[in-house]
Amino acid sequence: MKKMLKILGIFIGFIVIVAFALIVKNVLDSYKAFLPKNYYENIHSDSPLEFRYSQCGNYSVSKLEFKSDNSAIGKIMAWYPAELEANDKRYPMVIVVNGSNTRARNYMPFFERLASWGFVVVGNNDPQTGTGETASITLDFMLNLPVEAVLHNKIDKDRIGIVGYSQGGAGALCAATKYENSALYKAIFTGSAAYASLAKMMGWEYDVSKLRAPYFMTAGAGASDDAGVDDISTEFGGVAPLASLVENYDKTPDDLFKVRGRVANAEHWEMQTRTDGYMTAWMLYQLLGDAEAETIFVGDDAEILHNINWQDVEKNG
């Protein structure tokens, strides 16, 4: 009996050690950097504007962190043009909604690069963002900073955009349609947003017919986004199959400027970097009226229509 108890004790001790090691590993993994600092240097395009906007802009960038009372959010992190600290201007803001099991701290170079184009870019450390709730809380937090905060009264409330990837794409759509502050968004971009029936099953149900902001929706043409099934309502179709983009495009109100497109040969996990140039351009066009960025999307000769990196493009402007 004593021998059995000893063996049982050793076994339980082994299980405890393994469980503790897994917990430590998960914590350490949650801090891993998913992007190298100069990741954009590896982005190439023969289309000049896509390449230009995938690189850094002209602004030096500073960063702030705020502790949130919301345990899911943890920290709110903001990158902004450093010049903001020495003038009275207000700047457009972009809220970024994380993909599944991803936190802003995992891909900080993404935020810094986007801020270098003249935006205040804000993320948080919520790894499960699909309902859009923490994005909504983050927006309210940033618009109600105390007077002593560097960014107090420096955000233009009439020029706010939202960006989301994968689960975060569903979260961005929810944030832009379901909350009291949803109407503040003036532009939305999603990369491989989880398709509607998948999102509903996961508790992230969204309704694009309620959008009131111009919408640029994208997905990858690879099998991880589009598995090529016949009916995505009865079979898993990948995260964001073409049929889901067509459905979302058709349901988005026609009085909004809307663009859909897929990145050629791109898999789901590549979408954040592969769409970087046109995501940036979309925000510059919608929030700052950038005339050159506009030519990517508007008209019969829009760059996106002639870019071999993109396919299945449709737009209404």
Backbone hydrogen bonds, N-H to C=O, Kabsch-Sander energy under -0.5 kcal/mol:
donor,donor_aa,acceptor,acceptor_aa,energy
5,L,1,M,-2.4
6,K,2,K,-2.3
7,I,3,K,-2.4
8,L,4,M,-2.7
9,G,5,L,-2.6
10,I,6,K,-2.4
11,F,7,I,-2.5
12,I,8,L,-2.8
13,G,9,G,-2.5
14,F,10,I,-2.3
15,I,11,F,-2.3
16,V,12,I,-2.5
17,I,13,G,-2.3
18,V,14,F,-2.6
19,A,15,I,-2.8
20,F,16,V,-2.6
21,A,17,I,-2.6
22,L,18,V,-2.3
23,I,19,A,-2.2
24,V,20,F,-2.5
25,K,21,A,-2.5
26,N,22,L,-2.6
27,V,23,I,-2.2
28,L,24,V,-2.7
29,D,25,K,-3.0
30,S,26,N,-1.6
31,Y,28,L,-1.4
32,K,29,D,-1.4
34,F,32,K,-0.5
34,F,106,N,-3.8
35,L,106,N,-0.8
39,Y,36,P,-1.7
41,E,38,N,-2.0
42,N,39,Y,-1.9
43,I,40,Y,-1.6
44,H,42,N,-0.5
51,F,47,S,-2.2
52,R,48,P,-2.5
53,Y,49,L,-2.5
54,S,50,E,-0.8
54,S,51,F,-0.8
55,Q,51,F,-0.6
55,Q,52,R,-1.2
57,G,113,R,-0.6
59,Y,116,S,-2.4
62,S,80,Y,-2.8
64,L,78,A,-2.8
66,F,76,I,-2.9
68,S,74,G,-2.7
71,S,69,D,-0.6
74,G,70,N,-2.3
75,K,73,I,-2.0
76,I,66,F,-2.9
77,M,123,G,-2.9
78,A,64,L,-2.7
79,W,121,V,-2.7
80,Y,62,S,-2.4
82,A,60,S,-2.8
84,L,81,P,-1.9
85,E,82,A,-1.7
86,A,83,E,-2.1
87,N,84,L,-1.1
91,Y,154,K,-3.1
93,M,159,R,-2.1
94,V,120,V,-2.7
95,I,161,G,-2.6
96,V,122,V,-2.8
97,V,163,V,-3.1
98,N,96,V,-0.5
101,N,127,P,-2.6
102,T,99,G,-1.7
104,A,124,N,-2.1
106,N,103,R,-2.1
107,Y,103,R,-0.5
107,Y,104,A,-1.4
110,F,107,Y,-1.2
111,F,107,Y,-0.8
112,E,108,M,-2.2
113,R,109,P,-2.4
114,L,110,F,-2.0
115,A,111,F,-2.5
116,S,112,E,-1.3
117,W,114,L,-1.7
118,G,115,A,-2.2
119,F,114,L,-0.6
120,V,92,P,-2.8
121,V,79,W,-2.9
121,V,119,F,-0.7
122,V,94,V,-2.8
123,G,77,M,-2.5
125,N,73,I,-1.7
125,N,75,K,-1.0
132,G,129,T,-2.0
136,S,132,G,-2.1
137,I,133,E,-2.4
138,T,134,T,-2.3
139,L,135,A,-2.3
140,D,136,S,-2.2
141,F,137,I,-2.4
142,M,138,T,-2.3
143,L,139,L,-1.7
144,N,140,D,-0.6
144,N,141,F,-1.1
145,L,142,M,-0.6
149,A,146,P,-2.1
152,H,149,A,-1.5
154,K,151,L,-2.0
156,D,91,Y,-2.7
156,D,154,K,-0.5
157,K,155,I,-0.8
159,R,156,D,-1.9
160,I,184,L,-0.6
161,G,93,M,-2.8
162,I,187,A,-1.8
163,V,95,I,-2.7
164,G,189,F,-1.7
165,Y,97,V,-1.3
166,S,191,G,-2.6
168,G,165,Y,-2.4
169,G,166,S,-1.2
170,A,166,S,-1.5
171,G,167,Q,-2.3
172,A,168,G,-2.4
173,L,169,G,-2.1
174,C,170,A,-2.4
175,A,171,G,-2.9
176,A,172,A,-1.8
177,T,174,C,-1.6
178,K,174,C,-2.6
182,S,179,Y,-1.8
184,L,181,N,-1.7
185,Y,182,S,-1.6
186,K,160,I,-3.8
187,A,160,I,-0.7
188,I,214,P,-2.2
189,F,162,I,-2.2
190,T,216,F,-1.9
191,G,164,G,-2.5
192,S,190,T,-0.6
192,S,218,T,-2.7
193,A,218,T,-0.6
194,A,166,S,-1.3
195,Y,239,V,-2.1
199,A,195,Y,-3.0
200,K,196,A,-2.5
201,M,197,S,-2.0
202,M,198,L,-1.7
203,G,199,A,-0.5
203,G,200,K,-1.2
204,W,199,A,-3.6
210,K,207,D,-1.8
211,L,208,V,-1.7
215,Y,257,F,-1.6
216,F,188,I,-2.3
217,M,215,Y,-0.6
217,M,259,V,-2.8
218,T,190,T,-2.0
219,A,261,G,-1.1
221,A,263,V,-2.1
222,G,266,A,-2.7
225,D,222,G,-1.1
226,D,222,G,-2.3
227,A,237,G,-2.3
234,T,231,D,-1.4
235,E,231,D,-1.8
237,G,238,G,-0.5
239,V,224,S,-2.0
240,A,225,D,-0.9
244,S,241,P,-1.1
245,L,241,P,-1.4
246,V,242,L,-2.6
247,E,243,A,-2.2
248,N,244,S,-2.7
249,Y,245,L,-2.8
250,D,246,V,-2.6
251,K,247,E,-1.8
252,T,248,N,-1.5
256,L,253,P,-1.4
258,K,256,L,-0.5
259,V,215,Y,-2.4
260,R,314,E,-2.9
261,G,217,M,-1.5
262,R,311,Q,-2.9
263,V,219,A,-2.6
264,A,262,R,-0.6
264,A,309,N,-2.6
266,A,263,V,-1.7
270,E,267,E,-1.8
271,M,268,H,-1.4
274,R,270,E,-2.7
275,T,271,M,-1.6
276,D,273,T,-1.0
279,M,275,T,-2.7
280,T,276,D,-2.3
281,A,277,G,-2.1
282,W,278,Y,-2.4
283,M,279,M,-2.0
284,L,280,T,-2.4
285,Y,281,A,-2.8
286,Q,282,W,-2.8
287,L,283,M,-2.6
288,L,283,M,-0.6
288,L,284,L,-1.4
289,G,285,Y,-0.9
290,D,284,L,-1.9
294,E,290,D,-1.7
295,T,291,A,-0.9
295,T,292,E,-0.7
296,I,293,A,-1.5
297,F,293,A,-0.5
297,F,294,E,-1.4
298,V,294,E,-2.5
299,G,317,G,-1.1
302,A,299,G,-1.2
303,E,295,T,-1.6
304,I,296,I,-2.0
305,L,302,A,-1.4
306,H,302,A,-0.6
306,H,303,E,-1.5
307,N,304,I,-0.6
308,I,306,H,-0.6
310,W,307,N,-2.0
311,Q,262,R,-2.6
314,E,260,R,-2.1
316,N,258,K,-1.3
